[in-house]
Amino acid sequence: MRPAGALTRTTIALALLLGLGWVPARPVRAETTRADRAIGAAQRSLQRNPYDATAYYRLGDAYIQKARETADVAYFVRARDALRKSLALAPQHGGATRHLAYVLYSVHEFAETAVLATKAIELDPGDGHAYGILGDAMLEVGDYGRAEAAYRRMLERETDLYAWSRLAGLKSVRGDPASAIETLTRAIDEGKAHQRPRESVAWAQWQVAVEHFALGDLKAAEARYRESLATFPNYHRALAGLAQVRAAQTRYAEAVDLYQKAIAVVPLPDYAAALGDLYVKMGRLDAARRHYDLVEYIGRLSALNRTLYNRELAYFYADHDRQLDRALELARRELDVRRDIYAYDVLAWALYKNGRLAEAREAIDQAMKLGTRDARLFFHAGMIHLGLGATDAGRAYLGRAIATNPYFHVLQADLARRLVSDGP
């Protein structure tokens, strides 16, 4: 049985693509996953006993996994409702409390996430995953010291795929991609050995590929993306990642096809924007404009979208010189909720595009304070310094962006190379 709402999301994605002139080669038949089976089992249990707190907990857990598989945030809403019913029946249920914390984290309610994760720890001090979710919330609000402390306590209790994956994220943001890759490899090995959900293993394989791509290693990135797709076929993250590799290899037709497949699975604004940029690179400006319009449409599609995709839309508007006042508004709104380095980066970029260069310089300094090795950060720093007239520093940052990853963006990498070679 298809869970309620899944058809709606697929229909929206296909309708959007058909409106852009995309025609599927053949109908795609959704595969029944472990999450689908768990949803059905929990629903049957609740039909027999509608006051079963454990069944509501299991239903919430299954909805979380389905949300991860599909990237359909509606499943997080269903998970939230199921878990709240579980806690209404059993207020001291540590697992339901921890799961609800994860749901709230997933919809960017980070302050409440931290409160619930702390409560889950109080209910079950041995629950390493509750420490992990607390660390996740601290990471999002830029409290990296507390995030590290939470992750250390997590690892004292858990050494599984989920624990290693979380630690890898902290290592990456602190500028140690080699350790991040090693830690993610441990996560994948553990996930395979203990038969963790396929999407969870595929996620870690995708994340390893992202780390390799960020270092400009196309061969390793491609191999890991293919492994992710073998683990979880038609995985939208891996499809979009492989599209990025194909674009870097100038295999543009293949990249277009892969982006279209990713959007057909779930229409995310990042995918539509990346495909639009690729069309610009190919000289297909009408197609690019249609996909840029699609980015804005997705961002406005629902109230939850207008919260979840603030950062993506702010980057999009600033990157493409569209609605620059809106870009700055969204970037400031992000900083109210999240104070990680990328909240400062998107603010810096929006300030730069609005001509507020001194403020942009202050924000980009905050974005780079951890030593993160991200070509996009270096590119933004370079453009801001050039705007301030600091030519040598600006060109040095642009050169660093290219040296870190010469393929970091299908359009901006070309601009960085041109400015380094020819001067501003």
C-alpha positions in Angstrom: 0.0 0.0 0.0 1.4 3.4 -1.0 1.5 5.8 2.0 -0.8 8.8 1.8 0.8 11.8 0.2 3.5 9.9 -1.7 1.5 10.0 -5.0 0.9 13.8 -4.6 4.6 14.5 -4.3 5.5 12.3 -7.3 2.7 13.9 -9.3 3.9 17.4 -8.6 7.5 16.4 -9.6 6.3 14.9 -12.9 4.0 17.7 -13.7 6.7 20.3 -13.2 9.1 18.3 -15.4 6.5 17.8 -18.1 5.9 21.5 -18.1 9.6 21.9 -18.8 9.4 19.6 -21.8 10.8 16.5 -20.1 9.3 13.2 -21.1 10.1 10.0 -19.1 11.5 7.1 -21.1 9.2 4.7 -19.3 7.0 4.7 -16.2 8.9 4.5 -12.9 7.5 1.9 -10.5 8.1 2.8 -6.9 9.8 0.0 -5.0 8.3 -1.1 -1.7 11.0 -0.5 1.0 11.5 -1.6 4.5 10.0 1.7 5.6 6.8 1.0 3.7 6.5 -2.4 5.3 7.1 -0.9 8.7 4.5 1.8 8.2 1.9 -0.8 7.2 2.7 -3.1 10.2 2.4 -0.2 12.7 -0.8 1.0 11.1 -2.3 -2.5 11.4 -1.2 -2.6 15.1 -3.0 0.7 15.7 -6.1 -0.6 14.1 -6.2 -3.4 16.7 -5.2 -1.1 19.6 -5.4 2.6 19.0 -3.8 3.3 22.4 -0.6 1.5 21.8 2.2 4.0 22.5 4.9 1.6 21.1 3.0 1.2 17.8 2.9 5.0 17.5 6.6 5.1 18.2 7.3 2.5 15.5 5.0 4.4 13.1 7.0 7.6 13.7 10.3 5.7 13.2 9.1 4.3 9.9 7.9 7.7 8.7 11.3 9.2 9.5 13.0 6.5 7.4 10.5 7.1 4.6 11.2 10.8 4.8 14.9 10.1 4.4 14.3 7.8 1.4 12.1 10.2 -0.5 13.1 13.7 0.8 9.4 14.3 1.2 9.1 16.5 4.3 5.4 15.5 4.6 6.6 12.3 6.1 8.4 14.3 8.9 5.0 15.9 9.7 3.4 12.5 9.9 6.3 11.3 12.1 5.9 14.3 14.4 2.2 13.6 14.8 2.7 9.9 15.5 5.5 10.5 18.0 3.5 13.1 19.9 0.7 10.6 20.2 3.1 8.1 21.5 4.4 10.6 24.1 0.8 11.5 25.1 0.3 7.9 26.0 3.7 7.3 27.5 5.4 10.6 28.4 8.6 9.0 29.7 9.3 7.1 26.5 12.9 7.9 25.8 13.0 6.6 22.3 9.9 8.5 21.2 11.4 11.7 22.8 14.7 11.2 20.9 12.9 10.5 17.6 10.7 13.6 18.0 13.9 15.6 18.6 15.3 14.3 15.3 12.1 15.2 13.5 12.2 18.8 14.8 15.9 18.9 13.8 14.9 17.9 10.3 12.4 20.7 9.9 14.9 23.2 11.4 13.4 23.7 14.8 16.9 23.6 16.4 16.2 25.2 19.8 13.3 22.7 20.5 15.5 19.9 19.2 18.1 20.6 21.9 15.5 20.7 24.6 14.0 17.3 23.6 17.4 15.7 23.0 18.5 16.8 26.5 15.2 15.3 27.9 15.9 12.1 26.0 19.3 11.9 27.6 17.8 12.4 31.0 15.3 9.6 30.4 18.0 7.3 29.1 21.6 8.4 29.8 22.9 5.4 27.8 21.2 6.5 24.6 24.2 7.6 22.5 22.0 8.6 19.6 20.2 11.2 21.7 23.7 12.8 22.3 24.2 12.6 18.5 21.0 14.6 17.9 22.0 17.2 20.5 25.3 17.5 18.7 23.5 18.0 15.4 21.5 20.8 16.8 24.6 22.5 18.2 26.4 22.1 14.9 23.5 23.9 13.1 23.6 26.8 15.5 27.3 27.2 15.3 28.2 26.0 18.8 31.0 23.7 17.7 32.5 23.1 21.1 29.2 21.8 22.5 28.7 19.7 19.3 32.1 18.1 19.8 31.4 17.4 23.4 28.0 15.8 22.6 29.6 13.7 19.8 32.3 12.4 22.2 29.6 11.2 24.6 27.8 9.7 21.7 30.9 7.7 20.7 31.3 6.5 24.3 28.0 4.7 23.9 27.6 4.0 20.1 30.0 3.1 17.4 27.7 2.6 14.5 27.0 4.1 11.1 25.0 6.9 12.6 27.7 7.9 15.1 30.6 7.8 12.7 28.6 9.7 10.1 27.9 12.5 12.5 31.5 12.8 13.6 32.6 12.9 10.0 30.5 16.1 9.5 32.3 17.9 12.3 35.7 16.8 10.9 34.8 18.1 7.5 33.6 21.5 8.6 36.8 21.9 10.7 38.9 21.5 7.5 40.0 17.8 7.8 38.4 16.1 4.8 40.8 13.2 4.9 39.7 12.3 8.4 36.1 12.8 7.4 36.5 10.4 4.5 38.2 7.8 6.8 35.4 8.1 9.4 32.6 7.8 6.7 34.3 4.7 5.4 34.1 3.2 8.9 30.4 4.2 9.0 29.8 2.4 5.7 31.6 -0.7 6.8 29.6 -0.8 10.0 26.3 -0.2 8.1 27.0 -3.1 5.7 28.1 -5.5 8.4 25.0 -4.9 10.5 22.5 -4.5 7.7 21.5 -0.9 8.5 18.7 0.5 6.2 20.0 0.8 2.7 19.2 4.5 2.5 21.4 5.1 5.5 24.3 3.3 3.9 23.7 5.0 0.6 23.7 8.4 2.4 27.1 7.7 3.9 28.4 6.6 0.4 27.0 9.7 -1.1 28.6 11.9 1.6 32.0 10.3 0.9 31.5 11.1 -2.7 30.7 14.7 -1.8 34.0 14.9 0.2 36.0 13.6 -2.8 34.3 16.0 -5.2 35.0 18.9 -2.9 38.7 18.0 -3.3 38.4 17.9 -7.1 38.8 14.1 -7.2 36.3 13.2 -9.9 37.4 9.6 -10.2 36.8 8.8 -6.6 33.6 10.9 -6.4 32.2 9.0 -9.4 33.0 5.6 -7.9 31.4 6.5 -4.6 28.3 7.9 -6.2 27.9 4.7 -8.2 28.2 2.7 -5.0 25.5 4.8 -3.5 23.2 4.1 -6.4 24.0 0.4 -6.3 23.0 0.3 -2.6 19.8 2.4 -3.0 18.8 2.6 -6.7 17.5 5.9 -8.1 18.8 7.7 -4.9 18.2 11.3 -5.7 21.3 12.6 -3.9 23.6 10.3 -5.8 21.9 11.0 -9.1 22.5 14.8 -8.6 26.0 14.2 -7.4 26.9 12.1 -10.4 25.3 14.8 -12.6 27.8 17.3 -11.1 30.6 15.0 -11.9 29.4 14.6 -15.5 29.2 18.4 -15.9 32.8 18.7 -14.6 33.8 16.1 -17.2 32.0 18.2 -19.9 29.6 15.3 -20.5 26.7 17.7 -20.5 24.0 15.6 -22.1 24.5 12.9 -19.5 24.6 15.5 -16.7 21.2 16.9 -17.9 19.7 13.5 -17.9 20.9 12.7 -14.4 19.7 16.0 -13.0 16.3 15.4 -14.6 16.1 12.0 -13.0 17.0 13.5 -9.6 14.3 16.1 -10.0 11.8 13.4 -11.0 12.4 11.7 -7.7 12.1 14.9 -5.6 12.0 18.4 -7.0 14.6 20.2 -4.8 15.6 23.8 -5.5 19.3 22.9 -5.6 18.8 20.4 -8.4 16.7 22.8 -10.5 19.3 25.6 -10.0 22.2 23.3 -10.9 20.4 22.2 -14.1 19.6 25.8 -15.0 23.3 26.7 -14.6 24.3 23.8 -16.7 21.9 25.0 -19.4 23.5 28.4 -19.3 26.9 26.7 -19.8 25.4 24.9 -22.8 24.0 28.1 -24.2 20.4 27.0 -23.8 19.2 30.1 -22.1 15.4 29.5 -22.5 15.7 26.2 -20.7 17.9 27.8 -18.0 15.2 30.5 -17.4 12.5 27.9 -17.0 14.5 26.0 -14.4 15.4 29.2 -12.5 11.7 29.9 -12.4 11.2 26.4 -11.1 13.6 27.1 -8.2 11.4 29.9 -7.0 8.2 27.9 -7.5 9.5 25.1 -5.3 10.6 27.5 -2.6 7.1 28.9 -2.4 5.2 25.6 -2.8 4.3 25.3 0.9 4.8 27.0 4.3 7.3 24.4 5.3 9.3 24.8 2.0 9.5 28.5 2.8 11.3 27.6 6.0 13.4 24.7 4.9 14.8 26.3 1.7 15.6 29.8 2.9 19.3 29.2 2.6 19.1 27.6 -0.8 16.9 30.4 -2.1 19.2 33.1 -0.7 22.2 31.5 -2.4 20.2 31.2 -5.6 19.0 34.8 -5.7 22.6 36.1 -4.9 24.2 33.7 -7.4 21.9 34.9 -10.2 21.4 38.5 -9.3 17.7 38.1 -8.8 15.7 39.7 -6.0 18.9 40.8 -4.2 16.9 42.5 -1.4 15.0 39.2 -0.9 18.3 37.3 -0.8 19.6 39.5 2.0 16.3 39.2 3.9 16.4 35.4 3.6 20.0 35.3 4.7 19.3 37.4 7.8 16.4 35.1 8.6 18.7 32.1 8.3 21.1 33.7 10.8 18.3 34.1 13.3 17.8 30.3 13.2 21.2 28.9 12.3 24.6 30.4 13.1 26.8 27.8 11.5 29.6 28.9 9.1 27.3 28.6 6.1 24.7 31.0 7.6 27.5 33.5 7.7 28.7 32.6 4.2 25.3 33.1 2.6 24.9 36.4 4.5 28.3 37.5 3.3 27.4 36.6 -0.3 24.0 38.4 -0.1 25.7 41.5 1.5 28.3 41.5 -1.3 25.7 41.4 -4.0 23.8 44.2 -2.4 27.0 46.4 -2.4 27.5 46.2 1.4 31.1 45.2 1.2 32.5 46.0 4.7 29.7 44.0 6.3 30.3 41.2 3.8 33.9 41.1 4.8 33.0 40.7 8.5 30.5 37.9 7.7 32.9 36.0 5.4 35.6 36.1 8.2 33.1 34.4 10.4 32.3 31.8 7.7 36.0 30.9 7.4 36.9 30.8 11.1 37.1 27.0 11.3 39.5 26.6 8.3 36.9 24.7 6.3 38.2 23.6 2.9 35.4 24.6 0.7 36.1 26.2 -2.7 32.8 28.1 -2.5 33.9 29.9 0.7 37.2 30.8 -1.0 35.4 32.1 -4.1 33.1 34.3 -2.0 36.0 35.6 0.0 37.9 36.4 -3.2 35.0 38.3 -4.8 34.4 40.3 -1.6 38.1 41.2 -1.3 38.2 42.3 -5.0 35.1 44.4 -4.4 36.9 46.1 -1.5 39.9 46.8 -3.8 42.2 44.3 -2.1 43.2 42.8 -5.4 46.1 40.6 -4.2 44.1 39.1 -1.4 41.1 38.6 -3.7 43.0 36.9 -6.4 44.8 34.7 -3.8 41.4 33.5 -2.5 40.1 32.8 -6.0 43.3 30.9 -6.8 42.7 28.9 -3.6 39.2 28.1 -4.7 40.4 26.7 -8.0 43.3 24.8 -6.3 40.9 23.2 -3.8 38.4 22.2 -6.4 38.6 23.4 -10.1 35.0 22.1 -10.7 33.3 23.7 -7.7 30.7 25.4 -9.8 29.8 25.0 -13.5 29.8 28.8 -14.0 31.6 30.4 -11.0 34.8 28.3 -11.5 35.2 29.8 -15.0 34.8 33.3 -13.5 37.4 32.6 -10.8 39.9 31.3 -13.4 39.3 34.3 -15.6 39.8 36.8 -12.8 43.0 35.0 -11.6 44.4 34.9 -15.1 43.3 38.3 -16.4 42.8 40.4 -13.3 39.6 42.1 -12.2 
